[in-house]
């Protein structure tokens, strides 16, 4: 496959880096790949961003070959893009600040359906003899 068979894309990988040596090894491994335009390493977030005409699986494999076997594709998305960030499995205390885990969100109804709304309204109606007496 030639370089132009891949689209220009950005690959984000989560890989734990503790020191300058780890950061340098991962950065050099990605930078020396064919088709890579730029490599950005954020050690605080344990994040590597590779841009270029590359295959994402090959980038991940190259990072794992540096000794970082627990490397994975970036599993987080910005907090403000999720409708329910504290839903089950979305909140991750190990996620960087402002990020939550990218999971499929259940479609919670924002408004109850008309029949349920009518039933709730009827509980507090003056026409209902068994209505709430607090009002």
N, C-alpha and C positions, 0 to 999 in steps of 0.2 A: 504494500500500500504506500502511496506517495503522501507527502505532507498535505496536499490539497484535498485529499479524500476526507479529511476531518474538518469539521467546522471550527471556526475560532470560538473557543469556549473558555470558561473559567471553572477550574476544579478546586474545590475547597476540601481540605483533609484535616481531620482532628488527629493530632499525634502529640504525645507527651514529650516535652523537651525541658530538661532541667538546667542545662548548662550551655555555654557558648559552643562547646564542641558538638553537642547534639544538634544545635541549631545550624552550625556550619555544615555538618555532614548531610543533613536533610536538604539544605538549600543547594549545596553543590550537586547532589544527586539529581535534583529536579532541574537545575539550571543546565546541566550537561545533556539533557534529553533533546532529541531531535524535534524541532517544531515549537519549542518553548519560547515565548516572548518575554515573560516576566515571572519572577518568583518573589512572593512577599511572605515573610515569616513573622508571626506574632507569637512570641514565646509566652507572654502572659495569658493569652487565650488558648494556647496549645493549638494554633491554627496555621496552616500553610495554604496559601492561595497561589495557584499556578494558572497563568493565562497563555494561550497559544493554540496551535493546531495539534492537539494531543488527544490520545485516547485516555479517558479518566481511569480505566482499570489498569492501564500501564503505569500511570503516575502513582496510583496506590501501590502497585507491586514494587515499583522502584523505591518508594518510601519504606515499605516493609523490608526490603533488602538491606537497608542501612542498619538493621537491628531493631527497628521499631515495629515489632510484630503486632502490636495492638492498635495500629493505625486503622482509621476508618473514615469513610466519607463524612463530611461535616453534618451532624445530625440536628443542628439547631437553626431556628429562624428567629427574626426579630420579634420581640414581645408584642409590638403593636399590630402585627399582621395576623394574630390569632384571635378568634372571637372569644374563646374561653381559655385563657392561659393557665388557669388553675384546675382545669379538668384533669381527670384521671390520666396518668401517664404523660401528660404534657409538661407539667412542672418538674424540673430537674434541679436539685440544689447544687449540682456540680456544673451546671451551665454557666457560661460567662454572664456578667451583668447585662441585662437588657435582652436576653435570649431565653427561649423555651424550646423544648424538644419538638421536632417536626413530626407530629402524629396526626392521623386522620381525626378530624373533629366530628363529633356527633352533631346532627342538626337539631339543636334544642329550639323549641318554638319560642319565639320572642313574645308573641301574644297568644293567649289561649284561644282555642277555636270558639265559634259563636255559641254553640250549645253549652259549653262549659262556662262561658262568661255569663250567659243568661241564668244558669243554675246558681252561680255565685251571687249575682245581683239579686236573685229572688230570696236569698237567705237574709238579706237586709231590707227587704221591701216592707212597706206599711201594709200591703195587702196580704201578707203571709201571717197567719195567726201564730205560727211557731217561730217567728223571726227573732233575731237577737234583741234582747231587751236593754242592752247597754246604750243603744242610741236613744 
